[in-house]
Amino acid sequence: MGIDGQPILSSELFLESVPDSFVDVPLDDWKYSPGSKEVPVILPRSYINMYNFGFARTHSLPKISEGLVGMIDFDIFITGNGRHDGFRGRVIGFSGRLNTILVPQSFMDWSNDCYSPDGAPAPTRLVAELSNPTAGNIAKYLSSRGYEVDQDRLQAEKTAYFLRLAVTVVMAVGGVISLLSFYILMLSVYLLVQKNSSKLENLLLIGYSPMRVAMPYVLLTVVLNGVVLVLALVVVAVARGEYTDVIAALYPQADFGAMWPSVVLGLCLFVVVSLANFAAIRRKVVRIWWRKDV
């Protein structure tokens, strides 16, 4: 490993690979053509921490970030079967799940056939994808089979599972509350229209169209929906600013994106609810016009 051709660090390390479905980087960059001298590499984030707070500090070297790692020369030398070849490692991402240097499965298969044709490559670790990591019998089963479990990762998966469950429950409760709020708003408007049904009928009899009679109530619902939308976006922005700071401190690599999806979803709901209110109010006024709800 070096910068501008100047070596600053070298070590003997081993490379591992996992199926592409377990790789948390874009698969377009995660490929290798046999014979190519450039190899995509995924580094564990713990290595950067060890370099920054261990090696760099004791050797008076500058600390590096994930964005600067791509500028570092990463040379890989492989020896075996009477051959000694060099490759250029291109860091395309970092992993917090696997504490190892990852290369594409295609490169691992090609290098095993090239540098160790007589050996049968055996798996060194097991990656399990669980639908419910909180089940207590999973750790017991793995221990009974002689597997060493990454307890920190297992606890993190349990925490993530409970977080997803909590988010699902909150979304379900929020959906029910939203439907009840829509129903209460419609009921309030219906009661207001019913209370003024005699006045509305008189307006219709003297020549006002049902659209014009219904317009004040439609504007009322639109204004209420707009106020609710603005307040909801303000609350989301404030809450997002609070929890993103906490999550960013724990996971600096997390990408929170922008608020545009929330704004677009809110506008879509605003249009749908406003159109539903308009249709219901107009239907009520038309029924009064035809003297069915007087």
Backbone as CSV, one residue per row, in Angstrom:
resi,resn,N_x,N_y,N_z,CA_x,CA_y,CA_z,C_x,C_y,C_z
1,MET,0.850,-1.181,0.000,0.000,0.000,0.000,0.891,1.238,0.000
2,GLY,0.577,2.204,-0.850,1.391,3.398,-0.927,0.636,4.542,-1.558
3,ILE,1.278,5.722,-1.559,0.711,6.934,-2.133,1.735,7.518,-3.085
4,ASP,1.290,7.802,-4.329,2.183,8.352,-5.354,3.398,7.461,-5.580
5,GLY,3.179,6.160,-5.510,4.261,5.224,-5.760,5.196,4.994,-4.603
6,GLN,5.004,5.686,-3.481,5.863,5.525,-2.309,5.218,4.530,-1.346
7,PRO,5.845,3.400,-1.104,5.251,2.415,-0.193,5.242,2.925,1.243
8,ILE,4.112,2.728,1.909,4.001,3.133,3.306,3.598,1.974,4.209
9,LEU,3.109,0.891,3.629,2.642,-0.210,4.458,2.616,-1.475,3.621
10,SER,3.080,-2.568,4.211,3.023,-3.863,3.541,2.790,-4.933,4.589
11,SER,2.114,-5.989,4.188,1.808,-7.060,5.133,1.357,-8.279,4.353
12,GLU,1.485,-9.433,4.980,0.962,-10.663,4.409,-0.478,-10.834,4.888
13,LEU,-1.384,-10.918,3.958,-2.800,-11.033,4.278,-3.421,-12.127,3.423
14,PHE,-4.588,-12.537,3.815,-5.339,-13.516,3.038,-6.579,-12.834,2.454
15,LEU,-7.028,-13.361,1.346,-8.207,-12.835,0.668,-9.338,-13.842,0.779
16,GLU,-10.550,-13.336,0.854,-11.728,-14.191,0.913,-12.773,-13.660,-0.055
17,SER,-13.742,-14.499,-0.354,-14.847,-14.105,-1.221,-16.141,-14.688,-0.676
18,VAL,-17.224,-14.023,-0.987,-18.558,-14.472,-0.601,-19.442,-14.379,-1.833
19,PRO,-20.576,-15.073,-1.842,-21.503,-14.920,-2.974,-21.913,-13.460,-3.167
20,ASP,-22.166,-13.109,-4.412,-22.466,-11.714,-4.731,-23.698,-11.195,-4.002
21,SER,-24.616,-12.076,-3.626,-25.834,-11.622,-2.948,-25.548,-11.057,-1.566
22,PHE,-24.384,-11.368,-0.987,-24.028,-10.858,0.336,-23.156,-9.608,0.259
23,VAL,-22.862,-9.140,-0.925,-22.009,-7.964,-1.098,-22.878,-6.719,-1.099
24,ASP,-22.527,-5.746,-0.255,-23.330,-4.532,-0.139,-22.721,-3.372,-0.916
25,VAL,-22.303,-3.631,-2.166,-21.836,-2.595,-3.091,-22.503,-2.863,-4.438
26,PRO,-22.572,-1.854,-5.326,-23.147,-2.089,-6.661,-22.412,-3.202,-7.396
27,LEU,-23.173,-4.164,-7.917,-22.568,-5.318,-8.571,-21.934,-4.966,-9.912
28,ASP,-22.249,-3.787,-10.466,-21.622,-3.392,-11.731,-20.110,-3.251,-11.581
29,ASP,-19.669,-2.819,-10.397,-18.235,-2.669,-10.141,-17.612,-3.925,-9.547
30,TRP,-18.458,-4.884,-9.172,-17.972,-6.067,-8.470,-17.854,-7.241,-9.453
31,LYS,-16.864,-7.163,-10.318,-16.652,-8.229,-11.289,-15.178,-8.265,-11.673
32,TYR,-14.760,-9.422,-12.137,-13.357,-9.620,-12.524,-13.308,-10.479,-13.781
33,SER,-12.485,-10.057,-14.720,-12.259,-10.819,-15.947,-10.953,-11.585,-15.815
34,PRO,-10.954,-12.902,-16.016,-9.723,-13.690,-15.876,-8.590,-13.123,-16.726
35,GLY,-7.439,-12.960,-16.090,-6.277,-12.403,-16.760,-6.087,-10.923,-16.541
36,SER,-7.101,-10.242,-16.044,-6.979,-8.807,-15.794,-6.075,-8.558,-14.593
37,LYS,-5.350,-7.446,-14.621,-4.440,-7.093,-13.538,-5.096,-6.183,-12.500
38,GLU,-6.340,-5.828,-12.693,-7.047,-4.982,-11.736,-8.123,-5.804,-11.041
39,VAL,-8.119,-5.762,-9.719,-9.033,-6.575,-8.919,-9.844,-5.658,-8.006
40,PRO,-11.167,-5.707,-8.079,-11.976,-4.945,-7.117,-11.819,-5.523,-5.716
41,VAL,-11.743,-4.651,-4.742,-11.508,-5.071,-3.360,-12.476,-4.331,-2.451
42,ILE,-13.005,-5.044,-1.472,-13.813,-4.447,-0.408,-13.055,-4.622,0.901
43,LEU,-12.823,-3.523,1.590,-12.087,-3.551,2.851,-13.046,-3.438,4.029
44,PRO,-12.712,-4.057,5.143,-13.509,-3.846,6.364,-13.234,-2.467,6.952
45,ARG,-14.255,-1.846,7.471,-14.088,-0.510,8.052,-13.177,-0.532,9.276
46,SER,-13.087,-1.665,9.936,-12.217,-1.740,11.109,-10.755,-1.532,10.731
47,TYR,-10.373,-1.859,9.490,-8.990,-1.669,9.070,-8.634,-0.191,9.019
48,ILE,-9.573,0.633,8.567,-9.315,2.076,8.525,-9.126,2.616,9.932
49,ASN,-9.953,2.145,10.861,-9.814,2.599,12.248,-8.473,2.173,12.832
50,MET,-8.049,0.947,12.539,-6.754,0.496,13.047,-5.613,1.323,12.464
51,TYR,-5.720,1.660,11.178,-4.664,2.472,10.562,-4.657,3.884,11.138
52,ASN,-5.842,4.505,11.222,-5.905,5.902,11.672,-5.468,6.061,13.120
53,PHE,-5.936,5.167,13.986,-5.689,5.336,15.415,-4.520,4.504,15.933
54,GLY,-3.914,3.710,15.066,-2.767,2.917,15.477,-1.526,3.244,14.681
55,PHE,-1.497,2.803,13.434,-0.298,2.955,12.611,-0.016,4.415,12.279
56,ALA,-1.032,5.150,11.811,-0.806,6.542,11.382,-0.357,7.418,12.539
57,ARG,-0.931,7.214,13.699,-0.580,8.069,14.841,0.850,7.829,15.291
58,THR,1.280,6.583,15.326,2.631,6.286,15.811,3.706,6.622,14.784
59,HIS,3.336,6.730,13.498,4.310,7.036,12.455,4.148,8.449,11.909
60,SER,3.372,9.274,12.601,3.185,10.685,12.211,2.679,10.812,10.778
61,LEU,1.768,9.927,10.403,1.168,9.965,9.075,-0.238,10.543,9.162
62,PRO,-0.725,11.158,8.083,-2.083,11.720,8.120,-3.139,10.623,8.155
63,LYS,-4.242,10.932,8.791,-5.359,9.997,8.802,-6.059,10.014,7.450
64,ILE,-6.692,8.925,7.124,-7.381,8.806,5.841,-8.855,8.535,6.091
65,SER,-9.667,8.936,5.133,-11.102,8.681,5.181,-11.458,7.667,4.101
66,GLU,-12.704,7.243,4.100,-13.131,6.271,3.098,-13.027,6.842,1.691
67,GLY,-13.258,8.156,1.562,-13.177,8.761,0.245,-11.766,8.830,-0.305
68,LEU,-10.768,8.856,0.589,-9.374,8.950,0.150,-8.737,7.597,-0.120
69,VAL,-9.377,6.536,0.330,-8.766,5.214,0.160,-8.645,4.861,-1.319
70,GLY,-9.603,5.325,-2.138,-9.533,5.034,-3.565,-8.327,5.645,-4.247
71,MET,-7.688,6.634,-3.614,-6.495,7.265,-4.187,-5.213,6.545,-3.790
72,ILE,-5.311,5.551,-2.938,-4.128,4.846,-2.442,-3.805,3.665,-3.355
73,ASP,-2.534,3.507,-3.666,-2.091,2.357,-4.458,-2.185,1.096,-3.599
74,PHE,-2.882,0.096,-4.123,-3.104,-1.141,-3.383,-2.609,-2.286,-4.259
75,ASP,-1.386,-2.715,-4.020,-0.765,-3.768,-4.826,-0.921,-5.115,-4.131
76,ILE,-1.297,-6.107,-4.925,-1.496,-7.469,-4.421,-0.523,-8.389,-5.155
77,PHE,0.261,-9.147,-4.392,1.202,-10.105,-4.967,0.793,-11.505,-4.507
78,ILE,0.636,-12.398,-5.477,0.207,-13.772,-5.202,1.282,-14.721,-5.718
79,THR,1.656,-15.671,-4.867,2.686,-16.646,-5.217,2.116,-18.047,-5.056
80,GLY,2.369,-18.901,-6.023,1.906,-20.275,-5.941,2.059,-20.990,-7.264
81,ASN,2.242,-22.289,-7.196,2.364,-23.127,-8.398,3.517,-22.654,-9.289
82,GLY,4.599,-22.177,-8.641,5.759,-21.721,-9.392,5.585,-20.375,-10.061
83,ARG,4.566,-19.633,-9.694,4.300,-18.335,-10.310,4.294,-17.255,-9.239
84,HIS,4.631,-16.059,-9.664,4.593,-14.887,-8.784,4.071,-13.710,-9.612
85,ASP,2.847,-13.316,-9.367,2.188,-12.279,-10.165,1.719,-11.146,-9.267
86,GLY,1.657,-9.980,-9.862,1.186,-8.799,-9.149,-0.102,-8.271,-9.746
87,PHE,-0.946,-7.739,-8.894,-2.230,-7.170,-9.306,-2.408,-5.817,-8.621
88,ARG,-3.248,-5.013,-9.215,-3.576,-3.717,-8.625,-4.967,-3.804,-8.001
89,GLY,-5.022,-3.605,-6.703,-6.303,-3.633,-6.015,-7.012,-2.286,-6.103
90,ARG,-8.258,-2.316,-6.492,-9.069,-1.099,-6.588,-10.171,-1.176,-5.539
91,VAL,-10.066,-0.334,-4.525,-11.039,-0.339,-3.432,-12.322,0.317,-3.923
92,ILE,-13.416,-0.426,-3.913,-14.696,0.094,-4.400,-15.718,0.253,-3.283
93,GLY,-15.380,-0.161,-2.084,-16.335,-0.025,-0.994,-15.788,-0.601,0.293
94,PHE,-16.625,-0.493,1.325,-16.255,-0.967,2.653,-17.417,-1.766,3.221
95,SER,-17.072,-2.707,4.053,-18.078,-3.582,4.642,-17.977,-3.535,6.158
96,GLY,-19.128,-3.443,6.786,-19.172,-3.520,8.232,-19.655,-4.865,8.725
97,ARG,-20.026,-5.738,7.781,-20.550,-7.047,8.167,-19.471,-8.113,8.258
98,LEU,-18.501,-8.065,7.352,-17.455,-9.086,7.314,-16.108,-8.430,7.572
99,ASN,-15.413,-8.929,8.585,-14.118,-8.372,8.965,-13.014,-9.092,8.203
100,THR,-13.002,-8.905,6.889,-12.014,-9.548,6.041,-11.901,-8.770,4.740
101,ILE,-10.821,-9.020,3.987,-10.637,-8.391,2.682,-11.342,-9.255,1.642
102,LEU,-12.305,-8.668,0.959,-13.122,-9.410,0.010,-12.684,-9.124,-1.416
103,VAL,-12.699,-10.163,-2.232,-12.483,-10.058,-3.674,-13.644,-10.777,-4.355
104,PRO,-13.888,-10.510,-5.632,-14.994,-11.191,-6.321,-14.819,-12.704,-6.336
105,GLN,-15.942,-13.403,-6.331,-15.904,-14.855,-6.369,-15.228,-15.357,-7.646
106,SER,-15.421,-14.627,-8.749,-14.788,-15.026,-10.012,-13.269,-14.958,-9.919
107,PHE,-12.739,-13.935,-9.234,-11.286,-13.849,-9.064,-10.782,-14.959,-8.153
108,MET,-11.529,-15.273,-7.107,-11.104,-16.328,-6.194,-11.068,-17.676,-6.907
109,ASP,-12.092,-17.970,-7.715,-12.107,-19.241,-8.448,-10.953,-19.308,-9.449
110,TRP,-10.725,-18.199,-10.156,-9.638,-18.189,-11.150,-8.276,-18.333,-10.485
111,SER,-8.037,-17.621,-9.392,-6.731,-17.686,-8.726,-6.499,-19.049,-8.085
112,ASN,-7.541,-19.686,-7.560,-7.369,-21.032,-7.003,-6.971,-22.026,-8.091
113,ASP,-7.613,-21.909,-9.254,-7.259,-22.808,-10.359,-5.864,-22.522,-10.897
114,CYS,-5.439,-21.255,-10.805,-4.151,-20.871,-11.396,-2.982,-21.130,-10.456
115,TYR,-3.143,-20.801,-9.179,-2.018,-20.861,-8.241,-2.067,-22.082,-7.324
116,SER,-3.192,-22.765,-7.285,-3.287,-23.975,-6.462,-4.206,-24.976,-7.150
117,PRO,-3.788,-25.468,-8.323,-4.685,-26.348,-9.084,-4.917,-27.700,-8.432
118,ASP,-3.996,-28.134,-7.580,-4.130,-29.456,-6.973,-4.922,-29.434,-5.677
119,GLY,-5.107,-28.259,-5.100,-5.815,-28.177,-3.830,-7.308,-27.964,-4.032
120,ALA,-8.074,-28.536,-3.152,-9.531,-28.359,-3.195,-9.905,-27.254,-2.215
121,PRO,-10.316,-26.094,-2.709,-10.651,-24.990,-1.791,-11.842,-25.343,-0.913
122,ALA,-11.671,-25.147,0.376,-12.741,-25.443,1.336,-13.222,-24.144,1.971
123,PRO,-14.495,-24.060,2.284,-15.007,-22.838,2.934,-14.409,-22.666,4.321
124,THR,-14.148,-21.419,4.683,-13.542,-21.115,5.979,-14.530,-20.522,6.971
125,ARG,-15.653,-20.034,6.490,-16.662,-19.477,7.385,-18.033,-19.618,6.750
126,LEU,-19.049,-19.514,7.581,-20.436,-19.681,7.148,-21.166,-18.359,7.322
127,VAL,-21.817,-17.911,6.256,-22.644,-16.708,6.299,-24.096,-17.154,6.238
128,ALA,-24.845,-16.852,7.287,-26.237,-17.282,7.384,-27.155,-16.073,7.288
129,GLU,-28.190,-16.206,6.481,-29.213,-15.164,6.358,-30.475,-15.675,7.044
130,LEU,-30.875,-15.013,8.127,-31.960,-15.482,8.972,-33.172,-14.580,8.818
131,SER,-34.338,-15.203,8.813,-35.571,-14.414,8.770,-35.905,-13.830,10.134
132,ASN,-35.490,-14.516,11.199,-35.735,-14.032,12.557,-34.489,-14.286,13.393
133,PRO,-33.568,-13.331,13.449,-32.322,-13.552,14.204,-32.513,-13.560,15.707
134,THR,-33.724,-13.250,16.198,-33.953,-13.223,17.642,-34.243,-14.604,18.215
135,ALA,-34.444,-15.586,17.356,-34.740,-16.927,17.851,-33.559,-17.455,18.667
136,GLY,-33.831,-17.863,19.898,-32.764,-18.277,20.799,-32.107,-19.585,20.421
137,ASN,-32.803,-20.439,19.676,-32.232,-21.747,19.350,-31.196,-21.673,18.236
138,ILE,-31.072,-20.527,17.563,-30.097,-20.423,16.469,-28.681,-20.474,17.021
139,ALA,-28.393,-19.624,18.022,-27.054,-19.609,18.609,-26.725,-20.954,19.255
140,LYS,-27.715,-21.579,19.898,-27.476,-22.880,20.520,-27.155,-23.937,19.469
141,TYR,-27.873,-23.906,18.358,-27.632,-24.893,17.304,-26.238,-24.729,16.715
142,LEU,-25.845,-23.488,16.435,-24.521,-23.256,15.859,-23.419,-23.650,16.832
143,SER,-23.624,-23.356,18.122,-22.623,-23.741,19.121,-22.505,-25.253,19.232
144,SER,-23.643,-25.953,19.135,-23.610,-27.410,19.229,-22.887,-28.042,18.043
145,ARG,-22.843,-27.318,16.918,-22.142,-27.824,15.734,-20.678,-27.397,15.689
146,GLY,-20.235,-26.676,16.717,-18.838,-26.273,16.774,-18.516,-24.996,16.032
147,TYR,-19.520,-24.213,15.686,-19.276,-22.951,14.990,-19.082,-21.827,16.003
148,GLU,-18.165,-20.939,15.696,-17.975,-19.734,16.500,-18.821,-18.614,15.904
149,VAL,-19.689,-18.058,16.717,-20.647,-17.062,16.245,-20.129,-15.671,16.576
150,ASP,-20.262,-14.760,15.622,-19.932,-13.355,15.860,-21.062,-12.750,16.691
151,GLN,-20.891,-12.743,18.009,-21.960,-12.314,18.905,-22.319,-10.845,18.701
152,ASP,-21.317,-10.006,18.432,-21.618,-8.589,18.220,-22.511,-8.399,17.004
153,ARG,-22.192,-9.117,15.928,-23.005,-9.008,14.724,-24.392,-9.585,14.948
154,LEU,-24.469,-10.682,15.722,-25.769,-11.271,16.010,-26.628,-10.321,16.828
155,GLN,-26.029,-9.666,17.811,-26.780,-8.690,18.598,-27.219,-7.509,17.736
156,ALA,-26.351,-7.086,16.813,-26.727,-5.988,15.921,-27.892,-6.380,15.024
157,GLU,-27.888,-7.629,14.546,-28.991,-8.090,13.715,-30.286,-8.170,14.518
158,LYS,-30.175,-8.579,15.780,-31.368,-8.605,16.627,-31.922,-7.196,16.824
159,THR,-31.019,-6.246,17.066,-31.459,-4.862,17.230,-32.124,-4.346,15.961
160,ALA,-31.527,-4.653,14.807,-32.113,-4.217,13.538,-33.472,-4.870,13.309
161,TYR,-33.606,-6.141,13.711,-34.889,-6.830,13.550,-35.972,-6.170,14.394
162,PHE,-35.655,-5.878,15.651,-36.636,-5.208,16.510,-36.946,-3.803,15.995
163,LEU,-35.945,-3.129,15.429,-36.184,-1.799,14.870,-37.136,-1.876,13.683
164,ARG,-36.921,-2.843,12.797,-37.833,-3.009,11.662,-39.233,-3.363,12.135
165,LEU,-39.322,-4.214,13.165,-40.631,-4.570,13.701,-41.327,-3.354,14.288
166,ALA,-40.572,-2.528,15.026,-41.160,-1.323,15.613,-41.621,-0.350,14.533
167,VAL,-40.816,-0.199,13.477,-41.206,0.693,12.382,-42.476,0.189,11.705
168,THR,-42.582,-1.130,11.518,-43.784,-1.692,10.906,-45.015,-1.432,11.758
169,VAL,-44.882,-1.630,13.076,-46.017,-1.386,13.974,-46.405,0.085,13.954
170,VAL,-45.403,0.963,14.005,-45.694,2.403,13.987,-46.376,2.799,12.681
171,MET,-45.918,2.243,11.560,-46.544,2.561,10.280,-47.979,2.057,10.229
172,ALA,-48.225,0.858,10.778,-49.588,0.333,10.793,-50.501,1.202,11.651
173,VAL,-50.025,1.563,12.843,-50.826,2.432,13.712,-51.034,3.793,13.060
174,GLY,-49.983,4.324,12.428,-50.117,5.601,11.742,-51.114,5.543,10.605
175,GLY,-51.133,4.416,9.873,-52.118,4.269,8.803,-53.538,4.251,9.329
176,VAL,-53.755,3.532,10.433,-55.097,3.497,11.032,-55.511,4.885,11.508
177,ILE,-54.590,5.588,12.168,-54.899,6.943,12.648,-55.198,7.874,11.475
178,SER,-54.462,7.735,10.378,-54.705,8.580,9.205,-56.084,8.316,8.620
179,LEU,-56.472,7.043,8.531,-57.807,6.720,8.021,-58.895,7.270,8.932
180,LEU,-58.701,7.149,10.251,-59.684,7.696,11.183,-59.750,9.218,11.074
181,SER,-58.609,9.861,10.894,-58.601,11.318,10.743,-59.348,11.737,9.488
182,PHE,-59.126,11.011,8.398,-59.857,11.306,7.165,-61.358,11.117,7.358
183,TYR,-61.729,10.066,8.059,-63.156,9.813,8.304,-63.763,10.909,9.175
184,ILE,-63.039,11.332,10.212,-63.558,12.385,11.097,-63.690,13.701,10.339
185,LEU,-62.722,14.010,9.472,-62.820,15.234,8.669,-64.039,15.190,7.767
186,MET,-64.251,14.082,7.097,-65.415,13.961,6.223,-66.710,14.031,7.013
187,LEU,-66.726,13.420,8.195,-67.928,13.463,9.022,-68.223,14.887,9.472
188,SER,-67.187,15.636,9.822,-67.384,17.023,10.252,-67.935,17.873,9.114
189,VAL,-67.380,17.692,7.918,-67.880,18.451,6.769,-69.314,18.052,6.444
190,TYR,-69.614,16.758,6.533,-70.979,16.294,6.280,-71.952,16.934,7.261
191,LEU,-71.566,16.962,8.539,-72.450,17.563,9.542,-72.624,19.054,9.290
192,LEU,-71.561,19.726,8.864,-71.659,21.155,8.568,-72.578,21.403,7.376
193,VAL,-72.448,20.568,6.347,-73.330,20.713,5.185,-74.768,20.398,5.555
194,GLN,-74.959,19.337,6.356,-76.315,18.969,6.769,-76.942,20.059,7.626
195,LYS,-76.162,20.710,8.461,-76.675,21.783,9.312,-77.173,22.954,8.477
196,ASN,-76.517,23.228,7.368,-76.884,24.351,6.508,-77.642,23.890,5.269
197,SER,-78.266,22.730,5.331,-78.939,22.191,4.147,-80.060,23.100,3.656
198,SER,-80.791,23.718,4.572,-81.887,24.614,4.155,-81.339,25.828,3.417
199,LYS,-80.275,26.425,3.936,-79.673,27.580,3.265,-79.094,27.180,1.910
200,LEU,-78.487,26.006,1.865,-77.925,25.552,0.598,-79.023,25.294,-0.424
201,GLU,-80.141,24.749,0.038,-81.251,24.511,-0.885,-81.793,25.822,-1.435
202,ASN,-81.882,26.847,-0.589,-82.353,28.153,-1.062,-81.403,28.730,-2.110
203,LEU,-80.105,28.582,-1.878,-79.142,29.065,-2.863,-79.285,28.328,-4.188
204,LEU,-79.541,27.038,-4.107,-79.731,26.267,-5.333,-81.010,26.672,-6.055
205,LEU,-82.050,26.988,-5.279,-83.327,27.363,-5.885,-83.264,28.714,-6.578
206,ILE,-82.419,29.619,-6.100,-82.347,30.944,-6.726,-81.332,30.980,-7.870
207,GLY,-80.772,29.819,-8.217,-79.968,29.753,-9.427,-78.496,29.445,-9.260
208,TYR,-77.999,29.312,-8.035,-76.585,28.962,-7.853,-76.357,27.503,-8.262
209,SER,-75.263,27.250,-8.938,-74.939,25.885,-9.360,-74.429,25.073,-8.175
210,PRO,-74.597,23.748,-8.224,-74.072,22.908,-7.133,-72.566,23.089,-6.926
211,MET,-71.816,23.313,-8.006,-70.375,23.516,-7.878,-70.059,24.761,-7.062
212,ARG,-70.786,25.854,-7.335,-70.522,27.099,-6.618,-70.946,26.996,-5.162
213,VAL,-72.045,26.285,-4.905,-72.501,26.111,-3.526,-71.512,25.255,-2.734
214,ALA,-70.954,24.251,-3.382,-70.031,23.345,-2.684,-68.633,23.928,-2.531
215,MET,-68.294,24.964,-3.298,-66.928,25.471,-3.319,-66.414,25.928,-1.950
216,PRO,-67.187,26.661,-1.117,-66.650,27.061,0.199,-66.231,25.875,1.061
217,TYR,-67.015,24.800,1.016,-66.684,23.620,1.816,-65.462,22.903,1.237
218,VAL,-65.355,22.905,-0.089,-64.177,22.304,-0.717,-62.916,23.081,-0.343
219,LEU,-63.007,24.419,-0.397,-61.862,25.241,-0.015,-61.489,25.029,1.445
220,LEU,-62.494,24.839,2.300,-62.222,24.588,3.718,-61.410,23.307,3.899
221,THR,-61.817,22.244,3.220,-61.085,20.978,3.346,-59.688,21.080,2.737
222,VAL,-59.555,21.811,1.624,-58.239,21.963,0.999,-57.292,22.719,1.925
223,VAL,-57.795,23.792,2.552,-56.957,24.556,3.476,-56.548,23.697,4.665
224,LEU,-57.494,22.941,5.213,-57.172,22.070,6.349,-56.135,21.017,5.953
225,ASN,-56.329,20.411,4.783,-55.359,19.414,4.324,-53.986,20.038,4.096
226,GLY,-53.951,21.261,3.563,-52.678,21.940,3.352,-51.965,22.249,4.653
227,VAL,-52.731,22.706,5.662,-52.123,22.990,6.965,-51.557,21.712,7.582
228,VAL,-52.318,20.624,7.478,-51.843,19.342,8.014,-50.580,18.890,7.288
229,LEU,-50.537,19.069,5.960,-49.355,18.674,5.188,-48.129,19.473,5.617
230,VAL,-48.281,20.784,5.764,-47.144,21.622,6.157,-46.648,21.242,7.548
231,LEU,-47.582,21.065,8.489,-47.183,20.683,9.844,-46.488,19.322,9.849
232,ALA,-47.006,18.383,9.054,-46.397,17.052,9.000,-44.975,17.119,8.449
233,LEU,-44.763,17.915,7.395,-43.416,18.036,6.826,-42.459,18.707,7.800
234,VAL,-42.956,19.686,8.555,-42.102,20.341,9.554,-41.691,19.347,10.633
235,VAL,-42.661,18.549,11.112,-42.357,17.553,12.142,-41.366,16.518,11.610
236,VAL,-41.572,16.071,10.365,-40.655,15.093,9.771,-39.246,15.669,9.642
237,ALA,-39.143,16.935,9.214,-37.826,17.558,9.058,-37.108,17.682,10.397
238,VAL,-37.842,18.093,11.438,-37.223,18.237,12.757,-36.800,16.872,13.302
239,ALA,-37.713,15.891,13.217,-37.387,14.552,13.717,-36.235,13.937,12.931
240,ARG,-36.224,14.166,11.619,-35.152,13.622,10.785,-33.805,14.224,11.161
241,GLY,-33.795,15.518,11.439,-32.548,16.144,11.857,-32.026,15.604,13.170
242,GLU,-32.949,15.201,14.061,-32.526,14.664,15.353,-31.960,13.259,15.216
243,TYR,-32.702,12.368,14.528,-32.238,10.980,14.515,-31.097,10.754,13.532
244,THR,-31.001,11.579,12.476,-29.870,11.400,11.561,-28.541,11.738,12.226
245,ASP,-28.542,12.715,13.131,-27.304,13.034,13.847,-26.851,11.860,14.709
246,VAL,-27.814,11.206,15.354,-27.474,10.065,16.208,-26.977,8.895,15.366
247,ILE,-27.703,8.598,14.273,-27.314,7.471,13.434,-25.986,7.745,12.734
248,ALA,-25.769,8.996,12.312,-24.505,9.333,11.648,-23.317,9.154,12.580
249,ALA,-23.530,9.395,13.879,-22.445,9.186,14.837,-22.121,7.703,14.996
250,LEU,-23.146,6.840,14.861,-22.932,5.402,14.995,-22.492,4.770,13.686
251,TYR,-23.075,5.239,12.570,-22.761,4.679,11.255,-22.399,5.821,10.309
252,PRO,-21.135,6.244,10.294,-20.740,7.376,9.438,-20.977,7.120,7.959
253,GLN,-21.039,5.851,7.540,-21.195,5.544,6.135,-22.645,5.569,5.690
254,ALA,-23.575,5.748,6.602,-24.992,5.707,6.251,-25.353,6.857,5.320
255,ASP,-26.169,6.543,4.314,-26.635,7.548,3.356,-28.111,7.798,3.628
256,PHE,-28.435,9.015,4.061,-29.806,9.331,4.446,-30.616,9.926,3.295
257,GLY,-29.969,10.257,2.207,-30.698,10.804,1.074,-31.298,12.168,1.384
258,ALA,-32.369,12.504,0.666,-33.027,13.795,0.830,-34.467,13.591,1.279
259,MET,-35.139,14.710,1.534,-36.529,14.655,1.983,-37.522,14.648,0.831
260,TRP,-37.021,14.667,-0.408,-37.930,14.736,-1.542,-38.934,13.586,-1.575
261,PRO,-38.575,12.343,-1.265,-39.599,11.290,-1.260,-40.741,11.579,-0.296
262,SER,-40.436,12.114,0.886,-41.490,12.451,1.843,-42.365,13.577,1.316
263,VAL,-41.737,14.576,0.685,-42.508,15.701,0.140,-43.416,15.227,-0.986
264,VAL,-42.881,14.401,-1.885,-43.687,13.902,-3.007,-44.836,13.041,-2.501
265,LEU,-44.561,12.157,-1.529,-45.622,11.325,-0.968,-46.685,12.177,-0.289
266,GLY,-46.266,13.202,0.457,-47.228,14.088,1.103,-48.095,14.826,0.099
267,LEU,-47.493,15.311,-0.994,-48.272,16.002,-2.024,-49.256,15.053,-2.704
268,CYS,-48.833,13.822,-2.952,-49.742,12.841,-3.564,-50.932,12.562,-2.652
269,LEU,-50.666,12.359,-1.365,-51.764,12.135,-0.422,-52.661,13.362,-0.331
270,PHE,-52.064,14.554,-0.372,-52.848,15.791,-0.330,-53.811,15.861,-1.512
271,VAL,-53.320,15.542,-2.707,-54.172,15.585,-3.900,-55.270,14.534,-3.817
272,VAL,-54.919,13.305,-3.414,-55.910,12.225,-3.346,-57.001,12.547,-2.327
273,VAL,-56.607,12.982,-1.133,-57.588,13.291,-0.089,-58.445,14.484,-0.495
274,SER,-57.850,15.501,-1.104,-58.618,16.675,-1.524,-59.633,16.306,-2.598
275,LEU,-59.235,15.470,-3.557,-60.179,15.032,-4.586,-61.305,14.196,-3.987
276,ALA,-60.969,13.334,-3.017,-62.011,12.539,-2.360,-62.978,13.439,-1.597
277,ASN,-62.460,14.443,-0.910,-63.332,15.392,-0.212,-64.220,16.156,-1.190
278,PHE,-63.639,16.585,-2.302,-64.414,17.317,-3.305,-65.556,16.462,-3.847
279,ALA,-65.251,15.204,-4.175,-66.289,14.324,-4.714,-67.397,14.090,-3.694
280,ALA,-67.024,13.878,-2.432,-68.039,13.617,-1.405,-68.906,14.846,-1.147
281,ILE,-68.294,16.030,-1.074,-69.065,17.259,-0.817,-69.989,17.557,-1.992
282,ARG,-69.489,17.425,-3.191,-70.332,17.687,-4.362,-71.500,16.714,-4.413
283,ARG,-71.247,15.466,-4.089,-72.333,14.480,-4.079,-73.386,14.860,-3.051
284,LYS,-72.957,15.336,-1.886,-73.903,15.745,-0.852,-74.743,16.935,-1.311
285,VAL,-74.120,17.920,-1.945,-74.853,19.099,-2.418,-75.829,18.717,-3.525
286,VAL,-75.422,17.822,-4.407,-76.319,17.384,-5.483,-77.531,16.670,-4.906
287,ARG,-77.324,15.882,-3.864,-78.464,15.211,-3.233,-79.424,16.229,-2.623
288,ILE,-78.882,17.305,-2.052,-79.752,18.368,-1.531,-80.493,19.043,-2.681
289,TRP,-79.790,19.226,-3.786,-80.418,19.860,-4.949,-81.613,19.053,-5.435
290,TRP,-81.452,17.723,-5.392,-82.545,16.853,-5.803,-83.500,16.546,-4.657
291,ARG,-83.334,17.277,-3.555,-84.235,17.197,-2.402,-84.284,15.783,-1.822
292,LYS,-83.116,15.133,-1.786,-83.048,13.800,-1.200,-82.514,13.828,0.220
293,ASP,-81.778,14.884,0.598,-81.189,14.964,1.932,-81.655,16.210,2.662
294,VAL,-82.803,16.739,2.343,-83.309,17.939,2.997,-84.135,17.538,4.212
